[in-house]
Amino acid sequence: MRSHYVILLCFLTVAIAGCSALKNEPKIDIDTYSAKEIYDLAEDRLAKKRPQDAAKYFSEIERLYPYSEWAKRGLIMQAYSFHKDKDYENSRSAAQRYIDFFPAAEDAAYAQYILALSYYDQIFEVGRDQNLTVKALQELRLLIERYPDSKYAKESAEKFDMAFSFLAAKEMEVGRYYLQRGYYTSAANRFRKVVQEFRTTEQTPEALYRLMECYLSLGLRGEAQSAAAILQESYSSTQWHDDSLILLSGEGLLPDGGGQNWLSTIYRQTIKGQWL
C-alpha cells in the first residue's frame, strides 16, 4: 500500500512541475512580432515536432502580413504543417490558396503535390470512401500534366499507378463478394469495369477469369470463351490463364475470340488490331 502512495506522490510532483513550467512560459504577443520572427517561431515548432503549433504560427503570418513574401512562404509551410499534423482538410485549403494566388511560383508544384497527398494518404485506411481515391487520382493527374518537369512528377506518377491499382482492387473485392453469393450479374458488372477501365493494372487477368466463372454460370459460353482468348494471348504466363483452360475444358470448350460480344470486340481491337 505504501508503494502505491509513493508512486502517486511522484506522479503529482511531476504533474505540478509541468503545470508550473507551462505557467512560467512567457506569453507570446504575436501581434508585436515581425513576419520573419513569426516564421522562425513556426519553424522552431516544426523542429520540436509540434506541427499543429507551427501551422498556427504560419497562419498568423498570412493574417498579419498578407501581402509580404513571408506570407507567401508561410502559406506553403502552413499546408505542409497541417499535413504533418494529419489535418488534411486544412492542408488542402492552404495548398489550394497557394495555387490560386501563386500559380506560377516555384513552389506551386509542391502545393499541388501536398493537395494530392491530402487525399492519397487516406485511401489505404480501412473503410475509407473510394471517392478519396478518385480525388487523389484527379489531383495527381493534374500535377503530372501541369508540372511535368517538376521533381514531384515522377513520384506522382508512381502514386497514381498505385491509387489506380487500389481502385481496381476494390472493384475486384466487391465482385468476389457478389460472386461468392451467387449474384453473377452484379459480379460480372464489377469485373467488366476492371477490364474496361483498369486494363493496365495487375487485376485484369483475375478479372477475366472471374468473368469466365460468371458467364459460364449464366450460360453465356461465348463470352467466357472470349475472356479465355484474351487471357491466352495477353496473360499466358499467369496462373489465371492456366486455370481458365481447366475451367473451359470442364465445359468441353476452347478459347475463342471470334464471337459477337463486348469481350470479342476487345479481343479484335487489342489483340488483332482490328478497330473497324
C-alpha positions, 0 to 999 in steps of 0.5 A: 500500500505504501508503494502505491502512495509513493508512486502517486506522490511522484506522479503529482510532483511531476504533474505540478512541475509541468503545470508550473513550467507551462505557467512560467512560459512567457506569453507570446504577443504575436501581434508585436512580432515581425513576419520573419520572427513569426516564421522562425517561431513556426519553424522552431515548432516544426523542429520540436515536432509540434506541427499543429503549433507551427501551422498556427504560427504560419497562419498568423503570418498570412493574417498579419502580413498578407501581402509580404513574401513571408506570407507567401512562404508561410502559406506553403509551410502552413499546408505542409504543417497541417499535413504533418499534423494529419489535418488534411482538410486544412492542408488542402485549403492552404495548398489550394490558396497557394495555387490560386494566388501563386500559380506560377511560383516555384513552389506551386508544384509542391502545393499541388503535390501536398493537395494530392497527398491530402487525399492519397494518404487516406485511401489505404485506411480501412473503410475509407470512401473510394471517392478519396481515391478518385480525388487523389487520382484527379489531383495527381493527374493534374500535377503530372500534366501541369508540372511535368518537369517538376521533381514531384512528377515522377513520384506522382506518377508512381502514386497514381499507378498505385491509387489506380491499382487500389481502385481496381482492387476494390472493384475486384473485392466487391465482385468476389463478394457478389460472386461468392453469393451467387449474384453473377450479374452484379459480379460480372458488372464489377469485373467488366469495369476492371477490364474496361477501365483498369486494363493496365493494372495487375487485376485484369487477368483475375478479372477475366477469369472471374468473368469466365466463372460468371458467364459460364454460370449464366450460360453465356459460353461465348463470352467466357470463351472470349475472356479465355482468348484474351487471357491466352494471348495477353496473360499466358504466363499467369496462373489465371490463364492456366486455370481458365483452360481447366475451367473451359475444358470442364465445359468441353470448350476452347478459347475463342475470340471470334464471337459477337460480344463486348469481350470479342470486340476487345479481343479484335481491337487489342489483340488483332488490331482490328478497330473497324 
